[in-house]
Amino acid sequence: MQTGHKRLAFYRIERLTAVRAVRSELINMIPVLTIGAFSLILQTFPVPAYQNAIHAFGGGILLELFQLVYSGTFGVLSVYMTISISRAYMKIKADPVAVNTGASFASLLSFFIFAGAYLPDFDTGSIGPKAMFMAIITGLGASRIYISVNKLFARERYLFSSGADREFNRMMSTLPPIAITALIFAGFNAAVVHLFNVDSFHMLLVTAFNGLFSYVPSGFFKGFFFVLLSSTLWFFGIHGSDALESVMETYFTPGLAVNQAAVAAGAAPDVILTKEFFDCFVLMGGCGSAICLLIAILIFSRNRAKRGLGLAAAFPMIFNINELMVFGLPIIFNPTMLIPFLAAPLACYSAAYIAISSGLVPIITSEVAWTTPIILGGHIATGSAAGSMLQIFNVVMGMLIYMPFVRMLDRQAEASMLDNYNDFMNYFKENEQRFANAPIMDMPNIYGDFAKGLCAEIRHELGDQLRIAYQPQYRYDGSCMGVEALLRWKHPVYGTLYPPLVIKLAEEGGFLMDLEESVVTRVLEERPAVLARFGDDIKISFNVTGTTVVTQTFLQFCRQLNDRISFAGMRLCVEVTEQATISFNEETLNNLRSLKGMGLMLAIDDFSMGQTSLHYLQENLFDMVKLDGSLVRGLFTHANGREIISSISQLTNSLDLILLAECVETEEQREVLHQVGCDCYQGYLYSPAVFVDEKK
């Protein structure tokens, strides 16, 4: 069990800007990774008949297409990562003078310097997965330097031209910070080249890792250290398999040939550690014995997003391609996953070494493609079913190692999601008036991304999480006259969402009408229970935005309901909730008349003395007016509050309309409202909104 100090330390790591930027970038990379993974599977699918077919078809055109897609995805993966990390870092920092393409260019230029693009033998192999660590360093480091340098030049206009357009001047302003950032990285790279006698910073890393193995004794400990270092490098964003490729070629790859030569000579093979040993019994599903993690997630995780990731990553991981899981979870820079990511492959390595050295499983004598699925790979490598059984044993053992950490990850994910949601809600409520006319999902910051994710969840779970609460409405004499149906959408982690936010996201997501129709349908389903609780003669109101209520689509929806159940005598009231003026053309008027002709009542919500509200009354189509809650709340704080409500009361009485006051919370408010002619109320003085299945 973690202590409070450990949880606090993990939380602090989680909140670091660098860690958040890397994780955001890794998630953004999922489309590229998915396409690249499937292109690699299609290239290397380990079935001879299939390989013969793709090599023969059209002179190898299919194979060439798969290779081109792979080269355009995994082949330049670190380039994508550099740009994406820089953008994610800038978005989190939200620096107003630095959120532009300048930081991405600075990071990309610095990356190519570190990768050795100036070398004559430079190729795309230097910018693929093996350069991930440099992508992280330059994406974060260059962006941070760019911000600092950009601030120094923010007020200067040396490169501005009065005759140039604004975009040209903006891009020219990025020249000094890009140049200075590149010079800093170039200087560091030059120092590394001269001090350590290597070609580039990247080669320094490779040389350093390989040098470590010259001090490790042969046998069990050399392989153990190889697995430990490879997994550790992966955790920090360094492609362990590629970084240690020369180690594998020097110490382990020759072992298979030695065993095969021994068999051919009639002797017993005796080399345990071969490349196939690691591919078959340790790197099952890729680095970290990730197939064990996949199974643990699919069986034990309650987090819908992680299970979805597991299902998406499952097919590539069968063929030991695990970038989707490593980047999507993510494992990189995830302190919670460090222990199992190291422990699972080390346990699998140890178990396999003991099983083979003790003779329980034959020594490997056959070559196996690294993309060969488990069970099949173990059998081919050892020529025995014992090899398959060893793989199954290792998978189960690794799954049990990952299991508690997967559950811990679920708990941490929920806590992190709640923190993000609370931050987002504070931001939304502070800017709610501004968002009335501005799209929240288009914001170029982390709040825009959060809104997009939440919108997708609401759309996906539209009907399942939707609930209706009913707030009763009372006359002055204490009798219940009706209820208002209020939308409630319950998120599995955040709880009941703020209703205006749900409406806003549904509107921007293009499914507001679907949401409103779902509310109407649910109200009709629950109507018998509502009448049983509040009275048979009450009216039931439900909210529909002004832009929806006048559409032909909503009218047709109501007609279909009316044909099925008939609204006549049901005392259903449509409250128009939008504070924008409806365009009262002939088509709109006919739609509203059609709704009334079906037996539906119409009400104006949030009525005040503004031009918008008064415009609604001109056509004599509405049955009820609901006072704007701000008028009721301001009864004792605004000098003209009583006079305004008194005027509205006289107006509605003259038009024979019901006037109802919302947000009535005290007896004093009710008495003043009664004195100025308003005798219908809704608010906490009487009751909050309740669900029909709640106990009274």
Residue pairs with C-beta under 8 A, 6 or more apart in sequence:
2 10
2 408
9 335
10 335
10 336
10 412
11 415
13 19
13 335
14 20
14 335
14 412
14 416
17 89
17 92
17 93
18 89
18 140
18 333
19 333
20 88
20 92
21 85
21 88
21 89
21 92
21 139
21 140
22 85
22 88
22 136
22 140
22 237
22 330
22 332
22 333
23 330
23 332
23 333
23 334
24 88
24 91
24 92
24 449
25 81
25 84
25 85
25 87
25 88
25 139
26 327
26 328
26 330
26 332
27 327
27 328
27 330
28 84
28 88
29 77
29 80
29 81
29 84
29 327
30 312
30 324
30 327
30 328
32 73
32 77
32 80
33 73
33 74
33 77
33 323
33 324
33 327
33 328
34 312
34 316
34 324
35 69
35 73
36 69
36 70
36 73
36 74
36 77
36 323
37 74
37 316
37 321
37 323
37 324
38 316
39 66
39 67
39 69
39 70
39 73
39 74
40 66
40 70
40 74
40 316
40 321
40 371
41 315
41 316
41 319
41 321
41 371
42 54
42 62
42 66
43 54
43 63
43 66
43 67
43 70
44 319
44 369
44 371
45 51
45 319
45 371
46 319
46 369
46 371
46 372
46 373
54 60
54 62
54 63
54 66
55 63
71 124
74 128
74 129
74 323
75 124
75 127
75 128
76 124
76 127
76 128
77 127
77 128
77 129
77 132
78 111
78 115
78 127
78 128
78 129
78 130
78 131
78 132
78 134
78 135
79 108
79 111
79 127
79 135
81 132
81 135
81 136
81 139
82 107
82 108
82 111
82 135
82 138
82 139
83 104
83 107
83 108
83 139
84 139
85 107
85 135
85 136
85 139
85 140
85 143
86 103
86 104
86 106
86 107
86 108
86 139
86 140
86 142
86 143
87 103
87 104
89 103
89 139
89 140
89 143
89 144
90 98
90 99
90 103
90 143
90 147
91 99
91 444
91 445
91 446
91 449
92 446
93 143
93 147
94 445
94 446
95 147
95 150
97 150
97 151
97 154
98 146
98 147
98 150
98 151
99 444
100 170
100 174
101 171
101 174
102 146
102 150
102 171
102 173
102 174
102 177
102 178
103 142
103 143
103 146
103 147
105 174
105 178
106 142
106 143
106 145
106 146
106 177
106 178
106 181
106 182
107 138
107 139
107 142
107 143
107 146
108 138
109 142
109 178
109 181
109 182
109 185
110 138
110 141
110 142
110 181
110 182
110 185
111 127
111 131
111 134
111 135
111 138
111 139
111 142
112 127
113 182
113 185
113 186
113 189
114 134
114 137
114 138
114 185
114 189
114 200
114 201
114 202
115 122
115 126
115 127
115 131
115 134
115 200
115 202
116 122
116 126
116 199
116 200
116 201
116 202
116 203
117 126
119 199
119 200
126 202
128 242
129 239
129 242
129 323
130 239
130 242
130 243
130 245
131 202
131 239
132 237
132 238
132 239
133 205
133 233
133 236
133 237
133 238
133 239
134 201
134 202
135 237
136 237
138 185
141 185
142 181
142 185
145 177
145 180
145 181
145 184
146 177
146 178
146 181
149 176
149 177
149 180
149 181
150 174
150 177
153 173
153 176
153 177
159 169
159 172
159 173
159 175
159 176
160 169
160 172
160 173
161 168
161 169
161 172
164 172
188 201
189 200
189 201
192 198
192 200
192 201
192 204
193 199
193 200
193 201
196 204
196 207
198 204
198 207
205 238
205 243
206 243
206 246
209 229
209 233
209 243
209 244
209 247
210 244
210 246
210 247
210 250
212 225
212 229
213 222
213 225
213 226
213 247
213 250
213 251
216 222
216 225
218 251
219 273
220 353
222 251
222 273
223 252
223 273
223 277
223 278
223 349
223 353
224 346
224 349
224 350
226 244
226 247
226 248
226 251
226 252
226 278
227 278
227 282
227 345
227 346
227 349
228 342
228 346
229 240
229 244
230 240
230 241
230 243
230 244
230 287
231 240
231 287
231 288
231 341
231 342
231 345
231 346
232 240
232 342
233 239
233 240
233 243
233 244
234 240
234 287
234 288
234 326
234 331
234 332
234 341
235 331
235 332
235 333
235 334
235 337
235 338
235 341
235 342
236 332
236 333
237 332
237 333
240 287
241 248
241 283
241 287
248 275
248 278
251 273
252 273
252 274
252 275
252 277
252 278
253 274
253 275
255 271
255 272
255 273
255 274
255 275
255 277
256 271
256 274
256 275
256 276
256 364
256 365
256 367
258 269
258 271
259 269
259 270
259 271
259 274
259 363
259 364
259 365
260 269
260 365
262 268
262 269
262 270
263 269
263 365
269 363
269 364
269 365
270 363
271 363
272 353
272 356
272 357
272 363
272 364
273 353
274 364
276 364
276 366
276 367
276 368
276 381
277 352
277 356
277 364
277 381
278 349
279 320
279 368
279 370
279 372
279 377
280 364
280 368
280 372
280 374
280 377
280 378
280 381
280 387
280 391
281 348
281 349
281 351
281 352
281 378
281 390
281 391
281 394
282 289
282 345
282 348
282 349
282 352
282 394
283 289
283 320
283 345
283 370
284 290
284 291
284 292
284 320
284 348
284 374
284 391
284 394
284 395
284 398
285 291
285 292
285 293
285 294
285 317
285 318
285 320
285 322
285 325
285 374
286 317
286 320
286 321
286 322
286 323
286 325
286 326
287 322
287 326
287 345
288 322
288 326
288 331
288 340
288 341
288 342
288 344
288 345
289 344
289 345
289 348
289 394
289 395
289 398
290 317
290 322
290 325
290 326
291 317
291 318
291 320
291 322
291 374
291 395
291 398
292 344
292 348
292 394
292 395
292 397
292 398
292 399
292 401
292 402
293 325
293 329
293 340
293 341
293 344
293 398
293 399
293 402
293 406
294 310
294 313
294 314
294 317
294 325
295 395
295 399
296 399
296 402
296 403
296 406
297 306
297 307
297 309
297 310
297 402
297 406
298 307
298 310
298 311
298 314
299 399
299 403
300 403
300 406
300 407
301 307
301 310
301 406
301 407
301 409
301 410
302 410
303 409
303 410
303 413
303 414
304 492
305 413
306 329
306 406
306 409
306 410
306 413
309 324
309 325
309 328
309 329
310 325
312 324
312 328
313 322
313 324
313 325
313 328
316 322
316 323
316 324
317 324
317 325
318 373
318 374
319 371
319 372
319 373
320 370
320 371
320 372
320 373
321 371
325 331
326 332
329 337
329 409
331 337
331 341
336 405
336 408
336 409
336 412
337 405
337 409
339 405
340 401
340 402
340 405
343 401
344 397
344 398
344 401
344 402
345 398
347 394
347 397
347 398
347 401
348 394
348 397
348 398
351 390
351 393
351 394
351 397
352 361
352 390
352 394
355 361
355 386
355 390
356 362
356 363
356 364
360 386
360 390
361 382
361 384
361 386
361 387
361 389
361 390
362 382
362 383
362 384
362 386
362 387
363 382
364 381
364 382
364 387
365 381
365 382
365 383
366 380
366 381
366 382
366 383
368 377
368 380
368 381
372 380
374 388
374 391
374 392
374 395
375 388
375 391
375 392
376 388
377 387
377 391
378 387
378 388
378 389
378 390
378 391
379 385
379 387
379 388
380 387
381 387
414 493
417 493
417 494
418 493
418 494
420 450
421 450
421 493
421 494
424 447
424 450
424 451
424 454
425 498
425 501
427 447
428 435
428 440
428 447
428 498
428 501
429 498
432 500
435 504
436 579
439 508
440 447
440 448
440 451
440 504
440 505
440 508
441 448
441 451
441 452
441 455
441 505
441 508
441 509
442 448
443 451
451 505
451 508
454 497
454 505
455 505
455 506
455 508
455 509
456 509
457 491
458 465
458 489
458 497
458 502
458 505
458 506
458 509
459 506
459 509
459 511
462 511
462 514
462 515
462 518
463 518
465 489
465 490
465 491
465 492
466 487
466 488
466 489
466 515
466 518
466 519
466 522
467 488
467 489
467 490
467 522
467 691
468 485
468 486
468 487
468 488
468 519
468 522
468 523
468 526
468 691
469 485
469 486
469 488
469 689
469 690
469 691
470 483
470 484
470 485
470 486
470 530
470 534
470 540
470 689
470 690
470 691
470 692
471 483
471 484
471 486
471 682
471 687
471 688
471 689
471 690
472 480
472 482
472 483
472 534
472 682
472 686
472 687
473 480
473 481
473 482
473 483
473 484
473 541
473 660
473 680
473 681
473 682
474 480
474 481
474 680
474 681
474 682
474 686
475 481
475 679
475 680
475 681
476 670
476 674
476 679
476 680
476 681
480 534
480 535
480 538
481 538
481 539
481 680
482 534
482 538
482 539
482 540
482 541
482 571
482 573
483 530
483 534
483 538
483 539
483 540
483 541
484 541
484 542
484 543
484 575
484 682
484 689
485 519
485 523
485 540
485 541
485 542
485 543
486 499
486 543
486 689
487 499
487 502
487 503
487 515
487 519
487 543
488 496
488 499
488 689
488 691
489 496
489 497
489 499
489 502
490 496
490 497
491 497
502 515
503 512
503 515
503 545
506 512
506 514
506 515
507 545
512 545
512 548
513 548
513 551
513 553
513 554
516 543
516 544
516 545
516 548
516 554
517 554
517 557
519 542
519 543
520 542
520 544
520 557
520 558
520 561
521 561
523 530
523 540
523 542
523 572
524 561
524 565
526 692
527 540
527 570
529 692
529 693
530 538
530 540
530 692
531 538
533 692
533 696
537 571
538 571
539 571
539 572
539 573
539 601
540 570
540 571
540 572
540 573
541 572
541 573
541 574
541 575
541 603
542 572
542 573
542 574
542 575
543 575
543 577
543 605
544 554
544 574
544 575
544 576
544 577
545 576
545 577
545 578
546 576
546 577
546 578
546 580
546 582
547 578
547 580
548 554
549 574
549 576
549 582
549 591
549 592
549 595
550 582
550 583
550 587
550 588
550 591
550 592
551 591
552 591
555 591
555 594
555 595
558 567
558 595
558 598
558 600
559 594
559 598
561 567
562 598
562 599
566 599
567 598
567 599
567 600
568 598
568 599
569 599
570 599
571 601
572 599
572 600
572 601
573 600
573 601
573 602
573 603
573 623
573 624
574 595
574 600
574 601
574 602
574 603
575 603
575 604
575 605
575 626
576 582
576 602
576 603
576 604
576 605
576 616
577 605
577 606
579 606
579 612
580 612
581 611
581 612
581 615
582 588
582 615
582 616
584 615
584 618
584 619
589 619
589 621
592 602
592 619
592 621
593 621
595 602
596 602
596 621
601 623
601 624
602 621
602 622
602 623
602 624
603 622
603 623
603 624
603 625
603 626
604 613
604 616
604 617
604 622
604 624
604 625
604 626
605 626
606 613
606 626
606 628
606 629
607 613
607 616
607 625
607 626
607 627
607 628
607 648
608 627
608 628
608 630
608 631
608 644
608 648
609 644
609 647
609 648
616 622
617 651
617 655
617 657
620 655
622 657
623 657
623 658
624 657
624 658
624 659
624 660
625 648
625 652
625 657
625 658
625 659
625 660
626 660
626 661
626 662
626 682
627 645
627 648
627 659
627 660
627 661
627 662
627 678
628 662
629 662
629 663
631 641
631 644
631 645
632 645
632 661
632 662
632 663
632 664
632 669
632 673
632 683
633 663
634 641
635 641
635 642
635 645
635 669
635 672
635 673
636 668
636 672
642 672
642 676
645 661
645 673
645 676
645 678
646 676
646 677
648 659
649 659
649 676
649 677
649 678
650 677
652 658
652 659
653 659
653 677
658 680
659 677
659 678
659 679
659 680
660 678
660 680
660 681
660 682
661 669
661 673
661 678
661 680
661 681
661 682
661 683
662 682
662 683
663 682
663 683
664 670
664 673
664 681
664 682
664 683
664 684
664 685
664 686
665 683
665 684
665 685
666 685
667 685
669 685
670 681
670 685
673 679
673 681
